[in-house]
Amino acid sequence: MTLVGKKVWVAGHNGMVGSALVRALSKIDCELCYEDKLNLDLTEQKQVREFLHAENPDYVIVAAAKVGGIHANNTYPAEFCRNNLMIASNIIHESYQQNVQRLLFLGSSCIYPRLAEQPMTEESLLSGPLEPTNEAYAIAKIVGLKLCQFYRKQFGALFHSAMPTNLYGPRDNYQLENSHVLPALIRRFHEAVADNLPHVTIWGTGKSLREFLHVDDLAKGCLELLTLENPPDWINIGSGQEISIARLAYLIAEIVGFEGKVIFDTDKPDGSPRKFVDNSLYNKILSPINYSLKEGISMTYKHFKAELKSGSLRE
């Protein structure tokens, strides 16, 4: 199967993941269509129905989501659950109604149980309790994944999902209170250097282990998935590189040029102790990732400074 000549809707094209997909798709001879966020509320079924009817895309990629770090998930669980649930339900159902040829739903590795055996395989889904600090978001993403599986099973729709690990890259959200750990650390250390601060405080003990994937590597993997005639219902997409939050902090400090002290606030939550996805299936059917963590963060920091200078930084 091929993307050439197809009309593709990337739902959430302005976000970090969506913009990476648009960059990758722009190198292929296909037609892209976009939603106007001011005129299309993805949580409203009627609006999604009318958009799909008007645009009639061949393929849909669901990259739209309400996302955030531990603080945001803990503070706004109702919004995280409802908004993501409605986005998934509306786009998946209305894509089926509009006879969309193919749909790829993007989930997250946080769908797996908090204490799942590491590395986490696709089969560990629903095998235990979720991490409480992102339970609301994870539940909504699990529903989206399962909807794709059920529409495929019941109606034969070629709807499937990808479960990326923690992502970073251009167009990330750098709002300090609500962003994920990697962009938050980039901004904190950058501002500490600018303000000549003696130390930077990091949430938690620093012992939690995380895996990070550059968003352009995710986009490459997604486009490869969309060429498979019989893709798995869902597949993990990770980097195979694991690092503690403490080591991540020191790495970012080095890249940014911060020479002060790093302090860990152990009164703040760590989140899941470890989140490392099993890439066995990915390695069998998709090509290797391009960027090491140090290379990817260095590139991302350059994008951060450019976005900050131009006033286009997402906050």
C-alpha positions as CSV (number, residue, x, y, z in Angstrom):
1,M,0.0,0.0,0.0
2,T,1.1,3.6,-0.6
3,L,0.4,7.1,0.6
4,V,1.1,8.5,-2.9
5,G,-2.0,10.2,-4.3
6,K,-3.9,9.9,-1.0
7,K,-5.7,12.7,0.7
8,V,-4.6,12.7,4.4
9,W,-6.1,14.5,7.4
10,V,-3.7,14.9,10.3
11,A,-6.0,15.8,13.2
12,G,-4.0,18.0,15.5
13,H,-1.5,19.2,12.8
14,N,-0.3,22.2,14.8
15,G,0.9,20.1,17.8
16,M,4.3,18.6,18.2
17,V,3.3,15.2,16.8
18,G,1.0,16.6,14.1
19,S,3.5,19.0,12.8
20,A,6.1,16.2,12.6
21,L,3.7,14.1,10.6
22,V,3.0,17.1,8.3
23,R,6.7,17.6,7.7
24,A,7.1,13.9,6.8
25,L,4.0,13.8,4.6
26,S,5.1,16.9,2.8
27,K,7.9,14.9,1.3
28,I,5.4,12.5,-0.3
29,D,3.2,13.1,-3.3
30,C,0.0,13.2,-1.3
31,E,-2.7,15.8,-0.5
32,L,-3.0,17.2,3.1
33,C,-6.1,18.7,4.6
34,Y,-6.2,20.6,7.9
35,E,-8.8,21.6,10.5
36,D,-9.1,25.2,11.6
37,K,-9.0,24.9,15.4
38,L,-11.1,28.1,15.7
39,N,-13.9,26.6,13.6
40,L,-13.6,22.9,14.4
41,D,-14.0,21.6,17.9
42,L,-12.9,17.9,17.8
43,T,-14.9,17.2,21.0
44,E,-18.1,18.1,19.2
45,Q,-19.4,15.2,17.0
46,K,-21.5,17.3,14.6
47,Q,-18.5,19.5,13.8
48,V,-16.3,16.5,13.1
49,R,-18.9,14.8,11.0
50,E,-19.4,18.0,8.8
51,F,-15.6,18.4,8.4
52,L,-15.1,14.8,7.3
53,H,-18.0,15.0,4.9
54,A,-16.7,18.2,3.4
55,E,-13.0,17.1,3.1
56,N,-13.6,13.4,2.4
57,P,-10.0,12.2,3.2
58,D,-8.7,8.8,2.3
59,Y,-6.5,8.5,5.4
60,V,-6.9,9.9,8.9
61,I,-4.1,10.2,11.5
62,V,-5.4,11.1,15.0
63,A,-2.6,13.1,16.6
64,A,-4.9,15.5,18.4
65,A,-5.0,15.2,22.1
66,K,-5.1,17.2,25.4
67,V,-1.6,16.4,26.8
68,G,0.5,17.4,29.8
69,G,2.8,16.3,32.6
70,I,2.2,15.0,36.1
71,H,1.0,18.3,37.5
72,A,-1.5,18.9,34.7
73,N,-2.9,15.3,34.8
74,N,-3.3,15.5,38.5
75,T,-5.0,18.9,38.4
76,Y,-7.4,18.5,35.5
77,P,-8.3,14.7,35.4
78,A,-11.9,15.4,34.2
79,E,-10.8,17.5,31.2
80,F,-8.0,15.0,30.3
81,C,-10.4,12.1,30.3
82,R,-13.4,13.7,28.7
83,N,-11.6,15.7,26.0
84,N,-9.4,12.9,24.9
85,L,-12.3,10.4,25.0
86,M,-14.5,12.7,22.9
87,I,-11.8,13.4,20.4
88,A,-11.1,9.7,19.9
89,S,-14.8,8.6,19.8
90,N,-15.8,11.4,17.4
91,I,-13.0,11.0,14.9
92,I,-13.0,7.2,14.8
93,H,-16.8,6.8,14.5
94,E,-17.2,9.6,11.9
95,S,-14.3,8.3,9.9
96,Y,-16.1,5.0,9.7
97,Q,-19.3,6.7,8.7
98,Q,-17.5,8.6,6.0
99,N,-15.9,5.4,4.7
100,V,-12.3,6.6,5.4
101,Q,-10.0,3.9,3.9
102,R,-7.6,3.9,6.8
103,L,-7.1,5.5,10.2
104,L,-4.1,5.5,12.5
105,F,-4.8,6.4,16.2
106,L,-1.8,7.6,18.3
107,G,-1.9,6.6,21.9
108,S,0.8,6.6,24.5
109,S,2.9,4.1,26.5
110,C,1.1,5.4,29.7
111,I,-1.8,3.1,28.7
112,Y,0.1,0.2,30.2
113,P,-0.2,-0.8,33.9
114,R,2.0,1.1,36.4
115,L,3.8,-2.1,37.5
116,A,3.8,-3.9,34.1
117,E,6.7,-6.2,33.5
118,Q,9.5,-4.3,31.9
119,P,10.0,-3.8,29.0
120,M,6.2,-3.4,28.4
121,T,4.8,-5.6,25.6
122,E,1.7,-4.9,23.7
123,E,0.1,-7.9,25.5
124,S,0.4,-6.2,28.9
125,L,-2.5,-3.8,28.2
126,L,-5.2,-4.1,30.8
127,S,-3.2,-6.5,32.9
128,G,-3.1,-4.4,36.0
129,P,-3.8,-0.9,37.6
130,L,-2.8,2.2,35.8
131,E,-0.4,4.9,37.2
132,P,-2.7,7.2,39.2
133,T,-1.0,10.4,38.1
134,N,-2.1,9.9,34.5
135,E,-5.0,7.5,34.8
136,A,-7.5,9.9,33.3
137,Y,-5.5,10.4,30.1
138,A,-4.6,6.7,29.9
139,I,-8.2,5.5,30.2
140,A,-9.2,7.8,27.3
141,K,-6.4,6.6,25.1
142,I,-7.2,2.9,25.9
143,V,-10.8,3.5,24.7
144,G,-9.5,5.0,21.5
145,L,-7.2,2.0,20.9
146,K,-10.0,-0.4,21.6
147,L,-12.5,1.4,19.4
148,C,-10.1,1.0,16.5
149,Q,-9.7,-2.7,17.3
150,F,-13.5,-3.2,17.6
151,Y,-14.3,-1.3,14.4
152,R,-11.8,-3.3,12.6
153,K,-13.1,-6.6,14.0
154,Q,-16.8,-5.9,13.6
155,F,-16.8,-3.8,10.4
156,G,-13.5,-4.6,8.7
157,A,-12.4,-1.0,8.9
158,L,-8.6,-0.7,8.6
159,F,-8.2,1.2,11.8
160,H,-5.1,0.6,13.9
161,S,-3.0,2.3,16.6
162,A,0.6,3.2,17.5
163,M,1.8,3.5,21.1
164,P,4.8,5.9,21.2
165,T,7.0,6.3,24.3
166,N,7.7,9.7,25.7
167,L,8.2,12.2,22.8
168,Y,10.1,15.4,22.4
169,G,11.2,17.7,19.6
170,P,10.1,20.8,17.6
171,R,6.8,22.4,18.6
172,D,6.8,20.8,22.1
173,N,4.9,22.5,24.9
174,Y,7.3,24.4,27.2
175,Q,4.8,25.7,29.8
176,L,6.6,24.9,33.0
177,E,3.6,23.8,35.1
178,N,1.8,21.7,32.5
179,S,4.5,20.4,30.2
180,H,6.2,17.0,30.1
181,V,9.6,16.5,31.9
182,L,12.0,16.9,29.0
183,P,10.7,20.2,27.6
184,A,10.2,21.6,31.1
185,L,13.9,20.8,32.0
186,I,15.1,22.5,28.8
187,R,13.2,25.6,29.7
188,R,14.2,25.6,33.3
189,F,17.9,25.2,32.6
190,H,17.8,27.7,29.8
191,E,16.2,30.3,32.1
192,A,18.6,29.4,34.9
193,V,21.6,30.2,32.6
194,A,19.9,33.4,31.4
195,D,19.3,34.6,35.0
196,N,22.6,33.3,36.3
197,L,20.8,31.1,38.9
198,P,22.9,29.0,41.3
199,H,20.6,26.0,41.3
200,V,17.6,24.3,39.5
201,T,15.1,22.2,41.4
202,I,13.7,19.1,39.8
203,W,10.5,17.3,40.9
204,G,10.9,13.9,42.6
205,T,13.9,11.8,43.5
206,G,15.3,11.6,40.0
207,K,15.4,7.8,40.2
208,S,12.5,7.1,37.8
209,L,13.5,5.6,34.5
210,R,12.1,6.9,31.2
211,E,12.5,6.3,27.5
212,F,12.4,9.2,25.0
213,L,11.8,9.2,21.2
214,H,12.4,12.2,18.9
215,V,9.1,13.1,17.3
216,D,10.5,12.9,13.7
217,D,11.4,9.2,14.4
218,L,7.8,8.6,15.4
219,A,6.5,10.3,12.2
220,K,8.8,8.1,10.1
221,G,7.5,5.0,11.9
222,C,3.9,6.1,11.5
223,L,4.2,6.6,7.7
224,E,5.8,3.1,7.4
225,L,2.9,1.6,9.4
226,L,0.5,3.2,6.9
227,T,2.1,1.3,4.0
228,L,1.5,-2.1,5.6
229,E,-1.4,-4.1,4.2
230,N,-2.0,-5.9,7.5
231,P,-0.7,-3.9,10.4
232,P,-1.0,-5.0,14.0
233,D,-4.0,-3.6,16.0
234,W,-1.5,-1.6,18.0
235,I,2.3,-1.5,18.1
236,N,4.8,0.1,20.5
237,I,7.2,2.7,19.0
238,G,10.2,3.5,21.2
239,S,13.8,4.4,21.0
240,G,15.2,1.4,23.0
241,Q,17.2,4.0,25.0
242,E,16.4,4.3,28.8
243,I,17.6,7.0,31.2
244,S,16.9,8.1,34.7
245,I,15.4,11.5,35.3
246,A,18.5,12.5,37.2
247,R,20.8,11.6,34.3
248,L,18.4,13.3,31.9
249,A,18.6,16.5,34.0
250,Y,22.4,16.5,34.0
251,L,22.5,15.8,30.2
252,I,20.2,18.7,29.5
253,A,22.2,20.9,31.8
254,E,25.3,20.0,29.9
255,I,23.7,20.7,26.5
256,V,22.2,24.0,27.7
257,G,25.4,25.1,29.4
258,F,24.1,25.2,33.0
259,E,27.0,24.9,35.5
260,G,25.0,25.3,38.8
261,K,23.6,22.8,41.2
262,V,20.7,20.4,40.5
263,I,18.4,19.8,43.5
264,F,15.8,17.1,43.7
265,D,12.5,17.9,45.5
266,T,11.7,14.5,47.0
267,D,8.4,15.7,48.3
268,K,7.1,15.8,44.8
269,P,5.8,12.7,43.0
270,D,8.0,10.6,40.7
271,G,5.2,9.1,38.6
272,S,5.7,5.5,37.3
273,P,9.0,4.0,38.5
274,R,9.8,2.8,35.0
275,K,8.3,3.1,31.5
276,F,10.2,1.2,28.9
277,V,8.4,-0.3,25.9
278,D,9.2,-3.6,24.2
279,N,10.2,-2.8,20.6
280,S,10.4,-6.4,19.4
281,L,7.5,-6.1,17.1
282,Y,8.6,-2.6,15.9
283,N,12.1,-3.9,15.1
284,K,10.6,-6.8,13.0
285,I,8.5,-4.6,10.7
286,L,9.8,-1.0,10.8
287,S,13.2,0.6,10.2
288,P,15.5,1.8,13.0
289,I,15.3,5.2,14.6
290,N,17.6,8.0,13.5
291,Y,18.5,10.0,16.5
292,S,20.4,9.3,19.8
293,L,19.0,11.0,22.8
294,K,21.9,13.5,23.1
295,E,21.7,14.3,19.4
296,G,17.9,14.7,19.6
297,I,18.0,17.0,22.6
298,S,20.7,19.1,21.1
299,M,18.5,19.6,18.0
300,T,15.5,20.3,20.1
301,Y,17.3,22.9,22.1
302,K,18.2,24.7,18.9
303,H,14.5,24.7,17.9
304,F,13.5,25.9,21.4
305,K,15.8,28.9,21.1
306,A,14.6,29.7,17.6
307,E,10.9,29.4,18.7
308,L,11.6,31.6,21.7
309,K,13.3,34.2,19.6
310,S,10.5,34.3,17.0
311,G,7.7,34.4,19.6
312,S,6.2,31.1,18.4
313,L,7.0,29.0,21.5
314,R,4.1,26.9,22.6
315,E,3.1,27.5,26.2
